[in-house]
Amino acid sequence: MSATVLVTGGAGFIGSHTCVELLDHGYDVVVLDDHSNSSPRALERIAKVAGRPVTAAYESDLRDRRALSAVFAAHPVDAVIHFAAKKAVGESVEKPVEYYDTNVGGTTALLSAMREHGVHRLVFSSSCSIYGDAAKVPLAEDDPAGPTNPYATTKWLCEQVLADVCRRLPEMSVLALRYFNPVGAHPSGLLGEDPRGVPNNVMPFLTQVAVGRLPRLRVFGDDYATADGTGVRDYIHVMDVADGHRVALEHLDDDTGMRTFNLGTGAGTSVLELVAAFSRACGRPVPYEVTARRPGDVAALVADPGAVARAWNWATTRDLAAMCRDAWAFQELNPSGYPD
Ligand code: UD1
C-alpha cells in the first residue's frame, strides 16, 4: 500500500507542483485548500500532468477543526506537508492579525489534529524571509533570525512552536524548509503561478508584462548596496522546491525532532539580471522603469545550500534560464491564468 500524504495548500503554486512530484513517485495525495489564493482548476491540471488524480481534495480552512479532523479520520495519513498560509509581505503589514491567525493559528490547528489522529511526521513550509535584513550573504541555517514584517514573523513563530513541540513530544519528526524565492513552472506549461489580482512578486509580474496584461515592471530601487544597485535574490525553480519536499519525506525518519534546512541555489540574481534573463526567454525586451524602494525590502538574500547537501546529498538542478523559460511557457499557454 502506498503512503498517503496530506498536502495543505495543495492547489497553490508550490503545493500543486509538489502534488505532481508526489504522485509521480507513487504517493497517494490528499489536498486541503481553501482556494483563497488558488484555483480549484489546479487540481485538474495536477491530474493531467501526473496522469492520475489526487485521492481527495477538500475545500476548507485549516482552522475549521471539525472539518480538519474529518479529513484525518477519512484517510490513513502518514505525513503532512503544510503549505497553506498567507504570503504577501505588504498585506501582512496592513493586516497583521489576519496573518498571525491564519499562519500561526492554522499551524496549531493542524498540530492538534495530527495529535488527535496519531500523525507525527510533518514537513513545514518556511521562508528565507525570517533572516530579515541580513548583515551578510550567503545565509546558513544557524545565522540569526530577524524577521522584518508580520509575514516573516509568522514563519519564525511557527518554527519556534514546532521546535518546542518536538522537544516535548519525542515521537514528533518535523522538517522546516526555508525556501528562498521560488519561481518557474512545470515544464509542460500546464501548472504555474497564478496569483489573484496584481502580482506582488517579481516573476509573475514580469510574465504578465510580457504577455501584455501589465504595461511595465517597476524595479523597486537601484540604490541598494549590490553590484547594480537592485535587489539580489536566490531564485529557485519550483520543480526543485517540489523535489526537495519529496526528498524531505524520505528523510523524515532519519531522526526525530525538528530540523531546519534552506532550499536555495546559492546564486544571487539582481532584478536587472532577472529582467535580462526573462527577456531572453520570451524573445522580447520587457519594459521596466526604476522607481522608489518598496518598504520592507532588503538588499540581498542568498542561501548557503551546504547543510541540505551534506545531510541528503541534495542540490537544485535547474538554472535561471530554465526558471524563466518555464514561467514564460505557463503564461503563454495560460494568458489569463487558470480559466475561471
Ligand atoms: C518575499 C519574501 C519571501 C516570500 C515571498 C513570497 C521577504 C524578504 N521575502 O520575497 O520570504 O516567500 O515574498 O511572497 O520578505 N521587485 C521589483 N518589482 C516588483 C516586485 C519585486 O523590483 O514588482 C523586486 C523586489 O524589490 C526584490 C525582488 O524583486 O528585490 C524580489 O521580490 P519578490 O518577488 O516580491 O520577492 P521577495 O520580496 O524577495
Residues whose N, C-alpha, C, O or C-beta is under 5 A from the ligand:
A	BS01	UD1	K87 A88 V89 S127 C128 S129 F180 N200 N201 V202 M203 F205 R218 V219 F220 G231 V232 R233 V271 D297 V298
